[in-house]
Structures are given as structure tokens and as C-alpha cells.
Amino acid sequence: MRLAIMALAATVAVSACGGDGSGPGQVSTQLAFTAQPSTNTVGQVITPAVQVSVQDASGNLVSSAENTVTLALGVNPSGATLSGTTTANVAGGVASFSDLQISKPGTNYTLSASASGLAGATSTAFDVSPAPGVAAAIASAAGDGQTGTVGQPVGTAPSVKVTDGLGDPVANVSVTFSVASGGGSADGTDQTTDAAGIATVGQWIVGTVAGTNTLVARAPDLAGSPVTFTAMATPGAPVTLTKNAGDNQTTVVASAVTEPPSVLVTDSYENPVADVPVTFAVTSGGGSVAGSSQTTGLDGLATVGSWTLGSTLGQNSLTASSAGLSGSPVTFSAEATLVPTVVRTVEVHNDFFLSLRNGSGHGLGFLENYAVDTIPVGGAITWVWVGQNHNVSIAFSGVNLSGNHSAPFTYSRTYTSAGTYFYRCTNHSQVFSYPLIQGMAGRIEVQ
């Protein structure tokens, strides 16, 4: 009798709890994959349907749950897209997903499940096999790494090849080409792959500035997209010859000019052109050149070796020529003088003169605080007024050379004999004894 009573009590207890562990008062805490995703083929529905259950903390099904479950790709080795119905309502504690598809082949994919207020779940790993005839990848077929002339189409129109996951060509796939850099242009940019899986841009014209150009081909969702093509735009034929540097110089007779004249050769788009022969020749003044035959470098420049002026005072001229170029010949001028022309600048401030060459004279009028400049015979000093009511006068005679002026004003004087020359502003200086001057004063050494 006692055993019968115990058995009856146990039966009642099991009935009260429910055979699956669910029952009144259960609390939903977590999700679990109860039908795992299986290995399938790209673009095909995953079968059997993936199922996610709502469970309590003990792992029991909560059949009364009414959650909404959302699936997403967890581990995604190929950057694929999960499509189909990815959000489902729970019924009887279970959410079913019957039309899921993966867009790209790959190994060890996982799915993740989430629901508001519940711990999520991750599926076991599964593989997606490539499908014959389903586009999977895009790659360059021809036309990369070319060299072309600026403003002209490249020799080989770039093309791409689209293949499935088995490496076989796929036809009827849309590919879009577009210029990415270099300023060129393209036509026939919207293409469709042919039976060999090939799509070719109509024409790619590189930009008008020499340098690197790029073109890209895109096919969304395919591995390898976008594909980038590179072309180097090189200068066109030489068209123009122009002066670059070395014109209008002044040099002592029978001496070489300081800056050897140079010219620039460019194409029709003003790109420098290399390897163009240029000939320099003296045309007046009786001087001479060294290195008269030159060739332009990568920068388009050609520079004469040296240009020595004639032994007679006056103008000299030199030409640079290159057959067939606009602007040829180019003429350079230089003046042959007895002494080099040197000009130093002194600023006339309130209370002091300031040499711009060496900064001397800025001590606000202290005794013997001179602005000191050295020039050759035939050189000049130019005074530029910054302050108000000043003059430049011979220091010890007081002869006013410039007159009294305020800014803006300039005065220049050329010195044709060697010696030491003192000057001052008679309004703002005082002579003690030669050569002591207090206030605004300066000294010029002519050598």
C-alpha cells in the first residue's frame, strides 16, 4: 500500500511539471539553436529549416514564449550577405527560418540569434559550396599597367573576367567602369560579360597631365570588386620652346654670367618633354658659350654650359633654338659692364638707419651706432623712408643730399670712387668729432 501511494504521488508531480520541463512560472532567459544550419550551396535555401528555441535557465523549452528572434551572420569569411526571412516570431517556444540563403561560398560560417532581453546564441559552423554558373569573383583580364600619351586613349581597352566559385566564366553579369584618378575619361562604361565572362570598357582616355591614371571596374557583391587598372600618362610630342631662367643679367666684361640661361620644352598640354635637342649660340656682343648643344631632361629643361660676355661694354645676346618648335629661337640678353652693379638697401626709421643686408644700425641712435654697408666701386645705396621728417646728408659737411621727407620716399646714390663715406640725418643726429656721430648715422665702405 505504501509503495502504491508513493508511485501515485510521483505521477502527480510529473504531471504538474509537464513532460518537457515547461510549466507555469517559467522565466525565459536564453536562445538556443535546436535545428542547426547545414552545409549547402551558395544561393540555395538552407534545408532543413533553421530553428531557434526560447529556453529557461535550465535549458528547458519555454512553450509560452512570444519573443521575436532575429538571425544574422556571425563568422562571415567571404563578406557574404544573409537573405531570406531573418526575423521570425516564436510559436510554441520555437522560431523557424525556412528560406535562408548565403550569397557567397566559404567555410566555417556561423549564424547568430538575438532577441530582446534574452541571451543570444551562436550556431555550429557550416560551409557554403560554390554553385556552377553563379557569379562569385571578378578580376583583371587585360589592360592593366599600360603607358599612354596624355589626352589619348590607351592601346588596350581594360577588361575584366567574372567567374563562378568553380573558376568557370559567367555571362550576363553587369560591370561598371569609371575613372578614379588622373582626370581622364572613359566611354562605354556600362558593360555586360560575354560567354567567356569578359567585360571590356569602350575606351579609356588618360588625362592631360603627365602622371598616374587609374580606372576601376565594379560588380557589386563579387570578390575582387572593385578591380583597379593603372596607366602612366607620358608627355606628348614637343611643341613649344620658352625661356626658363638667365635673361637680362649684368656681368663684368669678358666674364661668365652668374646664371647660365635655360629653356623649357613642353607639349601641347604644357607638360615638360625630355630628350629634345637644344642649341645655344652667341648672336651679338662677341662672347662665347661652352656646352652649346644640350638635351632636355625629365623636367623639360635644357641649360647652356656657360655664357661668357664679350670684352666690349654693352649688350650681348644669346639664342636657344630647337627645330620645329613654336617660340624657337629664344633670345637672352645680358649687359657687359666695367664693374658689377650692386645695390644695398637702408631703411630710414625714426631715430636710426637700418641696413637690410646685415641688420646693423638698429641701436636707436647710440654713439657710433652706424648702419654699415660695403659695396664695390660703381655700386649704389638706396634709402627707403619708414619714419617721418628725415634726410640723408653728408655727415661732416651737413650737405643735405636727399632733402627732408616722410614715408613713403626713396633716395639712391651711386659711389664711383673707393673710400669710406659717412652720412646722417641732420634733424636727428649730432657730430662730436670725426668720426664720432650720435643719433641717426651710417657708414659706407666702397672698395
For each residue, the residues with C-beta under 8 A, 3 or more apart:
1: 4 5
2: 5 6
3: 6 7
4: 1 7 8
5: 1 2 8 9
6: 2 3 9 10
7: 3 4 10 11
8: 4 5 11 12
9: 5 6 12 13
10: 6 7 13 14
11: 7 8 14 15
12: 8 9 15 16
13: 9 10 16 17
14: 10 11 17 19
15: 11 12 18
16: 12 13 23
17: 13 14 21 23
18: 15 21 22 23
19: 14
20: 60 61 63
21: 17 18 56 58 60 61
22: 18 26 56 60 61 62 63 64 93
23: 16 17 18 26
24:
25:
26: 22 23 56 60 62 64
27: 56 57 62
28: 54 55 56 62 65 67 117 118
29: 55 56 57 118 119
30: 54 55 56 57 118 119 121
31: 52 53 54 55 69 113 114 115 118 119 120 121
32: 52 53 55 59 121
33: 36 37 50 51 52 53 111 113 121 122 123 124
34: 51 52 53 94
35: 48 49 50 51 96
36: 33 50 123 124 126
37: 33 40 46 50 100 109 111 123 124 126
38: 46 47 48 126
39: 126 127 128 129
40: 37 44 45 46 47 102 126 128 129
41: 44 128 129 130 131
42: 102 103 104 105 128 129 130 131 134 136 165
43: 101 102 103 131 134
44: 40 41 101 131
45: 40 84 98 99 100 101
46: 37 38 40 49 50 100 101 102
47: 38 40
48: 35 38
49: 35 46 96 97 98
50: 33 35 36 37 46 71 96 97 100 111 123
51: 33 34 35 94 95 96 97
52: 31 32 33 34 69 71 94 95 97 113 121
53: 31 32 33 34 61 93 94 95
54: 28 30 31 61 62 65 67 69 90 93 94 95 115 118
55: 28 29 30 31 32 58 59 60 61 62 93
56: 21 22 26 27 28 29 30 59 60 62
57: 27 29 30
58: 21 55
59: 32 55 56
60: 20 21 22 26 55 56
61: 20 21 22 53 54 55 93 94
62: 22 26 27 28 54 55 56 65 93
63: 20 22 92 93
64: 22 26 93
65: 28 54 62 90 93
66: 89 90
67: 28 54 89 90 95 115 116 117 118
68: 87 88 89 90 95 115 116
69: 31 52 54 87 88 89 90 95 113 114 115
70: 86 87 113 114 115
71: 50 52 82 86 87 97 100 111 112 113
72: 82 86 111 112 114
73: 76 80 81 82 102 109 110 111 112
74: 109 110 111 112 122 123
75: 108 109 110 125
76: 73 79 80 106 109
77: 106 107 108 109
78: 104 105 106 128 223
79: 76 104 223
80: 73 76 102 103 104 106 109 128
81: 73 102 103 104 221
82: 71 72 73 86 100 101 102 103 111
83: 86 100 101 103
84: 45 97 99 100 101
85: 88 97 98 99 100
86: 70 71 72 82 83 97 100
87: 68 69 70 71
88: 68 69 85 95 96 97
89: 66 67 68 69 95
90: 54 65 66 67 68 69 93 94 95 115
91: 94 95 96
92: 63
93: 22 53 54 55 61 62 63 64 65 90
94: 34 51 52 53 54 61 90 91
95: 51 52 53 54 67 68 69 88 89 90 91
96: 35 49 50 51 88 91
97: 49 50 51 52 71 84 85 86 88 100
98: 45 49 85
99: 45 84 85
100: 37 45 46 50 71 82 83 84 85 86 97
101: 43 44 45 46 82 83 84
102: 40 42 43 46 73 80 81 82 106 109 128
103: 42 43 80 81 82 83 221
104: 42 78 79 80 81 128 136 221 223
105: 42 78 128 129 130 131 136 165
106: 76 77 78 80 102 109 127 128
107: 77 125 127 128
108: 75 77 125 126 127
109: 37 73 74 75 76 77 80 102 106 125 126 127 128
110: 73 74 75 122 123 124 125 126
111: 33 37 50 71 72 73 74 82 122 123
112: 71 72 73 74 120 121 122 123
113: 31 33 52 69 70 71 120 121 122 123
114: 31 69 70 72 118 120
115: 31 54 67 68 69 70 90 118 120
116: 67 68
117: 28 67
118: 28 29 30 31 54 67 114 115
119: 29 30 31
120: 31 112 113 114 115
121: 30 31 32 33 52 112 113
122: 33 74 110 111 112 113
123: 33 36 37 50 74 110 111 112 113 126
124: 33 36 37 110
125: 75 107 108 109 110
126: 36 37 38 39 40 108 109 110 123
127: 39 106 107 108 109
128: 39 40 41 42 78 80 102 104 105 106 107 109
129: 39 40 41 42 105 165
130: 41 42 105 134 136 164 165 166
131: 41 42 43 44 105 134 164 165
132: 164 166 168
133: 164 168 170
134: 42 43 130 131 164 165 170
135: 138 162 163 164 170 173 219 222
136: 42 104 105 130 163 164 165 170 222 223
137: 162 163 165 222 223 224
138: 135 160 161 162 163 175 217 219 222 223 224 225 227
139: 160 161 163 224 227
140: 143 144 158 159 160 161 227 229
141: 159 160 161 198
142: 156 158 159 200
143: 140 146 154 156 157 158 159 201 204 229
144: 140 158 229 230
145: 230 231
146: 143 154 155 156 230 231 232
147: 231 232 234
148: 152 153 154 155 206 231 232 233 234
149: 152 206 233 234 235 236
150: 206 207 208 209 210 233 234 235 236 267 269 271
151: 205 206 207 208 236 268 269
152: 148 149 205 206 236
153: 148 157 203 204 205 206
154: 143 146 148 157 158 204 205 206 231
155: 146 148
156: 142 143 146
157: 143 153 154 200 201 202 203 204
158: 140 142 143 144 154 177 200 201 204 215 217 229
159: 140 141 142 143 198 199 200 201
160: 138 139 140 141 175 198 199 217 219 227
161: 138 139 140 141 169 193 196 197 198
162: 135 137 138 169 170 173 175 193 197 199 219 222
163: 135 136 137 138 139 166 167 168 169 170 197
164: 130 131 132 133 134 135 136 167 168 169 170
165: 42 105 129 130 131 134 136 137
166: 130 132 163
167: 163 164
168: 132 133 163 164 197
169: 161 162 163 164 193 195 196 197 198
170: 133 134 135 136 162 163 164 173 193 197
171: 192 193 194 195 196 197
172: 192 193
173: 135 162 170 192 193 197 199 219 222
174: 190 191 192 219
175: 138 160 162 190 191 192 193 199 217 218 219
176: 189 190 191 217 218 219
177: 158 186 188 189 190 191 201 204 215 216 217 218
178: 186 189 215 216 218
179: 182 183 184 185 186 204 213 214 215
180: 214 215 216 228
181: 212 213 214
182: 179 206 207 209 211 212 213 214 231 233
183: 179 207 208 209 213
184: 179 204 205 206 207 213 215 233
185: 179 204 205
186: 177 178 179 189 201 202 203 204 205 215
187: 201 202 203
188: 177 191 200 201 202 203
189: 176 177 178 186 201 202
190: 174 175 176 177
191: 174 175 176 177 188 199 200 201 202
192: 171 172 173 174 175 199
193: 161 162 169 170 171 172 173 175 196 197 198 199
194: 171 197 198 199
195: 169 171
196: 161 169 171 193
197: 161 162 163 168 169 170 171 173 193 194
198: 141 159 160 161 169 193 194
199: 159 160 162 173 175 191 192 193 194 217
200: 142 157 158 159 188 191
201: 143 157 158 159 177 186 187 188 189 191 204 215 217
202: 157 186 187 188 189 191
203: 153 157 186 187 188
204: 143 153 154 157 158 177 179 184 185 186 201 215 229 231
205: 151 152 153 154 184 185 186
206: 148 149 150 151 152 153 154 182 184 213 231 233
207: 150 151 182 183 184 211 213 233
208: 150 151 183 233 269 271
209: 150 182 183 233 269 271
210: 150 233 234 235 271 272
211: 182 207 232 233
212: 181 182 230 231 232 233
213: 179 181 182 183 184 206 207 230 231 232 233
214: 179 180 181 182 228 229 230 231
215: 158 177 178 179 180 184 186 201 204 228 229 231
216: 177 178 180 226 227 228 229
217: 138 158 160 175 176 177 199 201 225 226 227 229
218: 175 176 177 178 225 226 227
219: 135 138 160 162 173 174 175 176 222 225
220: 225
221: 81 103 104 225
222: 135 136 137 138 162 173 219 225
223: 78 79 104 136 137 138
224: 137 138 139 227
225: 138 217 218 219 220 221 222
226: 216 217 218
227: 138 139 140 160 216 217 218 224
228: 180 214 215 216
229: 140 143 144 158 204 214 215 216 217
230: 144 145 146 212 213 214
231: 145 146 147 148 154 182 204 206 212 213 214 215
232: 146 147 148 211 212 213
233: 148 149 150 182 184 206 207 208 209 210 211 212 213
234: 147 148 149 150 210
235: 149 150 210 266 267 269 271 272 273 274 300
236: 149 150 151 152 239 267 268 269 271 273
237: 267 268 273
238: 241 265 266 267 273 276 322 325
239: 236 266 267 268 325 326
240: 265 266 267 270 325 326 327
241: 238 263 264 265 278 320 321 322 325 326 327 328 329 330
242: 263 264 266 327 330
243: 246 247 261 263 264 330 332
244: 262 263 264 301
245: 259 261 262
246: 243 249 257 259 260 261 262 303 304 307 332
247: 243 261 332 333
248: 333 334
249: 246 257 258 259 334 335
250: 334 335 337 340 341
251: 255 256 257 258 309 334 335 336 337 340
252: 255 309 336 337 338 339 340
253: 309 310 311 312 313 336 337 338
254: 308 309 310 311 336
255: 251 252 308 309
256: 251 260 306 307 308 309
257: 246 249 251 260 261 306 307 308 309 334
258: 249 251
259: 245 246 249
260: 246 256 257 303 304 305 306 307
261: 243 245 246 247 257 280 303 304 307 318 320 332
262: 244 245 246 301 302 303 304
263: 241 242 243 244 278 301 302 320 322 330
264: 241 242 243 244 272 296 300 301
265: 238 240 241 272 273 276 278 296 300 302 322 325
266: 235 238 239 240 242 269 270 271 272 273 300
267: 150 235 236 237 238 239 240 270 271 273
268: 151 236 237 239
269: 150 151 208 209 235 236 266
270: 240 266 267
271: 150 208 209 210 235 236 266 267 300
272: 210 235 264 265 266 296 298 299 300 301
273: 235 236 237 238 265 266 267 276 296 300
274: 235 296 297 298 299 300
275: 295 296
276: 238 265 273 295 296 300 302 322 325
277: 293 294 295 322
278: 241 263 265 293 294 295 296 302 320 321 322
279: 292 293 294 320 321 322
280: 261 289 291 292 293 294 304 307 318 319 320
281: 289 292 318 319 321
282: 285 286 287 288 289 307 316 317 318
283: 317 318 319 331
284: 315 316 317
285: 282 309 310 312 314 315 316 317 334 336
286: 282 310 311 312 316
287: 282 307 308 309 310 316 318 336
288: 282 307 308
289: 280 281 282 292 304 305 306 307 308 318
290: 304 305 306 308
291: 280 294 304 305 306
292: 279 280 281 289 304 305
293: 277 278 279 280
294: 277 278 279 280 291 302 303 304 305
295: 275 276 277 278 302
296: 264 265 272 273 274 275 276 278 299 300 301 302
297: 274 300 301 302
298: 272 274
299: 272 274 296
300: 235 264 265 266 271 272 273 274 276 296 297
301: 244 262 263 264 272 296 297
302: 262 263 265 276 278 294 295 296 297 320
303: 246 260 261 262 294
304: 246 260 261 262 280 289 290 291 292 294 307 318 320
305: 260 289 290 291 292 294
306: 256 257 260 289 290 291
307: 246 256 257 260 261 280 282 287 288 289 304 318 332 334
308: 254 255 256 257 287 288 289 290
309: 251 252 253 254 255 256 257 285 287 316 334 336
310: 253 254 285 286 287 316 336
311: 253 254 286 336
312: 253 285 286 336
313: 253 336 337 338
314: 285 335 336
315: 284 285 333 334 335 336
316: 282 284 285 286 287 309 310 333 334 335 336
317: 282 283 284 285 331 332 333 334
318: 261 280 281 282 283 287 289 304 307 331 332 334
319: 280 281 283 329 330 331 332
320: 241 261 263 278 279 280 302 304 328 329 330 332
321: 241 278 279 281 328 329 330
322: 238 241 263 265 276 277 278 279 325 328
323: 328
324: 328
325: 238 239 240 241 265 276 322 328
326: 239 240 241
327: 240 241 242 330
328: 241 320 321 322 323 324 325
329: 241 319 320 321
330: 241 242 243 263 319 320 321 327
331: 283 317 318 319
332: 243 246 247 261 307 317 318 319 320
333: 247 248 315 316 317
334: 248 249 250 251 257 285 307 309 315 316 317 318
335: 249 250 251 314 315 316
336: 251 252 253 254 285 287 309 310 311 312 313 314 315 316
337: 250 251 252 253 313 340 341 378
338: 252 253 313 378
339: 252 376 377 378 379
340: 250 251 252 337 376 378 379
341: 250 337 378 379 380
342: 375 376 378 379 380
343: 379 380 381 382 412
344: 355 356 357 373 375 379 380 381 382
345: 355 356 357 381 382 383 384
346: 353 354 355 356 361 371 373 381 382 383 384 442
347: 353 354 356 383 384 385 386
348: 353 383 384 385 386 387 390 392 407 425 440
349: 352 353 354 362 386 387
350: 386 387 388 390 428
351: 364 365 387 428 439 440
352: 349 361 362 363 364 365 369 371 440
353: 346 347 348 349 361 370 371 383 423 425 440 441 442
354: 346 347 349 359 360 361 362 371
355: 344 345 346 358 359 360 361 371 372 373 442
356: 344 345 346 347 359
357: 344 345 373
358: 355 372 373
359: 354 355 356 362
360: 354 355 370 371 372 373
361: 346 352 353 354 355 369 370 371 372 441 442
362: 349 352 354 359
363: 352 366 369
364: 351 352 369
365: 351 352 369 428 429 438 439 440
366: 363 369 438
367: 432 436 437 438
368: 435 436 437 438 441
369: 352 361 363 364 365 366 441
370: 353 360 361 422 437 441 442 443
371: 346 352 353 354 355 360 361 441 442 443
372: 355 358 360 361 442 443 444 445
373: 344 346 355 357 358 360 381 442 443 444 445
374: 444 445 446 447
375: 342 344 379 380 381 415 444 445 446 447
376: 339 340 342 379 446 447
377: 339 415 416 417 418 446 447
378: 337 338 339 340 341 342 414 415 416
379: 339 340 341 342 343 344 375 376 414 415 446
380: 341 342 343 344 375 412 413 414 415
381: 343 344 345 346 373 375 412 413 415 444
382: 343 344 345 346 410 411 412
383: 345 346 347 348 353 392 402 410 411 412
384: 345 346 347 348 409 410
385: 347 348 390 405 406 407 408 409 410
386: 347 348 349 350 407
387: 348 349 350 351 390 406 407
388: 350 406 407
389: 404 405 406 427
390: 348 350 385 387 404 405 406 425 427 428 440
391: 400 401 402 403 404 405 425 426 427
392: 348 383 400 401 402 411 413 423 425
393: 397 398 399 400 401 402 423 424 425 426
394: 397 398 399 401 422 423
395: 422 423 424 431 435 437 441
396: 422 431 434
397: 393 394
398: 393 394 426
399: 393 394
400: 391 392 393 403 404 426
401: 391 392 393 394 411 413 423
402: 383 391 392 393 405 409 411
403: 391 400
404: 389 390 391 400 427
405: 385 389 390 391 402 409 411
406: 385 387 388 389 390 409
407: 348 385 386 387 388
408: 385
409: 384 385 402 405 406
410: 382 383 384 385
411: 382 383 392 401 402 405
412: 343 380 381 382 383
413: 380 381 392 401
414: 378 379 380
415: 375 377 378 379 380 381 419 421 444 446
416: 377 378
417: 377 446
418: 377 446 447
419: 415 446
420: 443 444 445 446
421: 415 443 444 446
422: 370 394 395 396 435 437 441 442 443 444
423: 353 392 393 394 395 401 441 442 443 444
424: 393 395 429 431 437 439 440 441 442
425: 348 353 390 391 392 393 428 429 439 440 441
426: 391 393 398 400 429
427: 389 390 391 404
428: 350 351 365 390 425 439 440
429: 365 424 425 426 437 438 439 440 441
430: 437 438 439
431: 395 396 424 434 436 437
432: 367 436 437 438
433: 436
434: 396 431
435: 368 395 422 443
436: 367 368 431 432 433
437: 367 368 370 395 422 424 429 430 431 432 441
438: 365 366 367 368 429 430 432 441
439: 351 365 424 425 428 429 430
440: 348 351 352 353 365 390 424 425 428 429
441: 353 361 368 369 370 371 395 422 423 424 425 429 437 438
442: 346 353 355 361 370 371 372 373 422 423 424
443: 370 371 372 373 420 421 422 423 435
444: 372 373 374 375 381 415 420 421 422 423
445: 372 373 374 375 420
446: 374 375 376 377 379 415 417 418 419 420 421
447: 374 375 376 377 418
